[in-house]
Amino acid sequence: AGRGHGVYFVSLEMVAQELAERALASLCWSAGATPITYQAIAEAVRLGDDDFTRLRRAKDRYGRDPIVIEQQSGLSVQQIVARARQVRTQFERRGKKLSVIMVDHLGLVRPSQRYAGARVQEVAEITGALKVAAKELGVAVVLLCQLSRQSEQRAANDRRPQLSDLRDSGAIEQDADVVMGLYREAYYLARKGDLNDEERERLLEVQERIEIEILKQRQGPTRRLTLFCNVACNVIDDLAQ
């Protein structure tokens, strides 16, 4: 959206205000500057005059970005596609093009009654419909998906996501052109009790890193990317930045 591409963000879990707070924290972030966390924005605490100046600039920029947030919960995939068509028309009136549909997340999309109780078929119906919509509308559909607890049962050094960790149905892998899994080593280290000296040093080293595992890519290679990540400010960037 910041680069002028129209985005329709279907947030089935969070309300628009919460997403806006995260967006402002991200827009305010810059290397070397005191970070403004989205929690501080939400609570309106620990904010000085300089922080409010930065927030006003971020707010102005965010207001210009072509992004529409859908915050109604319990939508079916048919409702999501129908509303995406309406958003595309809105963007066209503004001289913009709908380029991305974000859906957060698959587990909260309301299934139809066609396969009631059969979760595998319900998920397959949802992913299949979104794939068709992506082709018909000419957009990228980014569908967030939770992982199964299977990864938690593996050894501590083997918890990076795998395709088999995708929850509920193999249709997710089948229908997706690209599958990306996120992994933060710091998440597990921070939750482990009684760290030794080596683990504490490792936690400091990876505190602001996130790995993106490209588990499937229909038109390209699979690989691992390591990026900068500041969770409190909702920022992901190149490590060099």
C-alpha positions in Angstrom: 0.0 0.0 0.0 2.9 2.3 0.8 4.1 1.9 -2.8 0.7 2.7 -4.3 -0.7 -0.8 -4.7 -4.3 -1.2 -3.6 -4.7 -3.6 -0.6 -7.8 -5.2 0.8 -7.0 -6.5 4.3 -9.6 -8.9 5.6 -8.9 -9.0 9.4 -11.1 -11.7 10.9 -9.3 -11.6 14.2 -8.3 -8.0 14.9 -10.2 -4.7 14.6 -9.1 -1.9 12.3 -7.9 0.3 15.3 -5.4 -2.4 16.4 -4.1 -2.8 12.9 -3.7 1.0 12.5 -1.7 1.1 15.8 0.7 -1.5 14.4 0.9 0.3 11.1 1.7 3.6 12.8 4.4 2.0 14.9 5.9 0.5 11.8 5.8 3.8 9.9 7.4 5.6 12.8 10.3 3.2 13.0 13.7 4.1 11.7 17.2 2.9 12.6 18.8 5.0 15.3 15.6 6.6 16.4 13.8 5.8 19.7 11.2 3.2 18.7 7.5 3.8 19.3 5.8 0.5 20.1 2.2 -0.2 19.1 1.5 -0.9 22.7 2.6 2.6 23.7 0.4 4.0 20.9 -2.6 2.0 22.1 -2.1 3.1 25.8 -1.0 6.7 24.9 1.8 6.5 27.5 5.5 7.3 27.4 5.0 9.6 24.4 6.8 12.9 24.2 6.3 15.9 21.8 8.8 14.4 19.3 6.9 11.1 19.3 3.6 12.9 18.6 5.2 14.8 15.7 6.4 11.5 14.2 3.0 9.9 14.8 1.2 12.8 13.0 3.5 12.4 10.0 2.9 8.6 10.0 -0.9 9.2 10.3 -0.9 11.5 7.3 1.1 9.0 5.3 -1.1 6.1 6.4 -4.2 8.1 5.4 -3.0 8.4 1.9 -2.1 4.7 1.4 -4.7 2.8 -0.7 -5.7 0.2 1.9 -9.1 -0.9 3.0 -9.5 -2.9 6.2 -12.4 -5.3 6.5 -12.9 -6.0 10.2 -16.2 -7.9 10.2 -15.7 -11.4 11.7 -17.2 -14.6 10.5 -17.1 -13.9 6.8 -17.4 -16.8 4.3 -15.0 -17.0 1.4 -17.9 -16.1 -0.9 -18.5 -12.9 1.1 -14.8 -12.1 1.0 -14.6 -12.4 -2.7 -17.8 -10.3 -3.2 -16.5 -7.5 -1.0 -13.1 -7.6 -2.8 -15.0 -6.9 -6.0 -16.6 -3.9 -4.4 -13.2 -2.7 -3.1 -11.7 -3.1 -6.6 -14.4 -0.8 -7.9 -13.7 1.8 -5.2 -10.0 1.8 -6.0 -10.7 2.2 -9.8 -12.8 5.3 -9.0 -9.7 6.7 -7.3 -7.4 5.7 -10.2 -5.9 2.9 -8.2 -5.7 -0.9 -8.8 -6.5 -3.6 -6.3 -3.3 -5.7 -6.2 -3.4 -7.6 -2.9 -6.0 -9.4 -0.8 -4.8 -10.3 2.7 -6.9 -12.8 4.7 -6.1 -13.1 8.4 -6.6 -16.0 8.9 -7.7 -19.2 7.2 -9.0 -20.8 10.5 -11.5 -18.0 10.9 -13.0 -18.0 7.5 -16.6 -19.3 7.9 -17.1 -22.5 5.9 -20.2 -23.3 3.9 -22.6 -26.0 4.9 -21.7 -28.1 1.9 -19.1 -30.1 3.9 -20.3 -29.4 7.4 -18.1 -31.1 9.9 -15.6 -32.4 7.4 -12.7 -29.9 8.1 -10.4 -31.2 5.4 -13.0 -30.6 2.7 -14.0 -27.2 4.2 -10.5 -25.9 4.0 -10.1 -27.3 0.5 -13.2 -25.4 -0.6 -11.9 -22.2 0.9 -8.4 -22.4 -0.6 -9.8 -23.4 -3.9 -12.2 -20.5 -4.0 -9.5 -18.0 -3.1 -7.2 -19.4 -5.9 -10.0 -18.9 -8.4 -10.6 -15.4 -7.1 -6.9 -14.5 -7.4 -6.9 -15.5 -11.1 -10.3 -13.8 -11.9 -9.4 -10.6 -10.2 -5.8 -10.6 -11.2 -4.5 -10.0 -7.7 -2.2 -11.7 -5.2 -4.0 -13.4 -2.3 -2.0 -13.7 0.9 -3.7 -16.2 3.1 -2.3 -16.5 6.7 -2.5 -19.9 8.2 -1.7 -21.3 11.6 0.5 -24.3 12.0 -0.3 -27.5 13.8 1.3 -28.3 17.2 3.4 -30.9 15.5 6.4 -28.5 15.3 6.3 -28.0 19.1 6.8 -31.7 19.7 10.1 -31.8 17.7 13.5 -31.2 19.2 14.5 -27.7 20.1 16.9 -27.4 17.1 14.2 -28.7 14.7 11.3 -26.4 15.0 11.5 -24.6 11.8 8.2 -24.9 9.9 7.6 -27.7 7.3 4.9 -28.2 4.7 3.6 -31.0 6.8 2.9 -28.5 9.7 0.2 -26.8 7.7 -3.0 -27.2 9.6 -6.2 -29.1 8.7 -5.7 -29.9 5.0 -3.1 -30.8 2.3 -5.2 -28.6 0.0 -3.4 -25.5 1.4 -0.1 -26.7 0.0 -1.7 -28.0 -3.2 -3.5 -24.7 -4.1 -0.8 -22.3 -3.0 1.7 -21.0 -5.6 4.1 -20.0 -2.7 4.2 -21.2 0.9 6.3 -19.3 3.3 6.9 -20.3 6.9 8.0 -17.9 9.6 10.4 -18.8 12.4 11.9 -16.8 15.2 14.5 -18.6 17.3 14.3 -15.9 19.9 10.6 -16.9 20.6 11.6 -20.3 21.8 14.8 -19.1 23.7 12.8 -16.4 25.6 10.3 -19.0 26.8 12.9 -21.5 27.9 13.7 -21.4 31.6 17.2 -21.3 33.1 19.2 -20.3 30.0 22.9 -21.0 30.2 25.5 -18.4 29.2 25.7 -19.7 25.6 21.9 -19.6 25.2 21.7 -16.1 26.7 24.4 -14.9 24.2 22.5 -16.6 21.4 19.2 -14.9 22.5 20.9 -11.5 22.3 22.2 -12.4 18.9 18.9 -13.4 17.3 16.5 -11.2 19.3 15.8 -9.1 16.2 15.9 -11.7 13.5 13.2 -13.6 11.7 13.7 -16.4 9.2 11.4 -16.9 6.2 11.4 -20.4 4.9 10.2 -20.5 1.3 8.8 -24.0 1.5 7.2 -24.1 -1.9 7.5 -21.8 -4.9 5.8 -22.9 -8.1 8.0 -20.7 -10.4 11.2 -20.6 -8.4 13.6 -22.1 -5.9 13.0 -22.8 -2.2 15.3 -21.0 0.2 15.7 -19.4 3.6 15.8 -15.7 4.2 17.0 -14.0 7.4 15.6 -10.6 8.0 15.5 -7.9 10.7 12.4 -8.1 12.9 11.2 -5.8 15.7 8.0 -7.4 17.0 7.1 -4.5 19.3 7.1 -2.0 16.4 5.7 -4.4 13.8 8.8 -4.0 11.6 10.4 -6.5 9.2 13.3 -5.2 7.0 16.5 -6.2 5.4 19.3 -6.9 7.9 21.5 -4.4 6.1 18.9 -1.6 6.9 
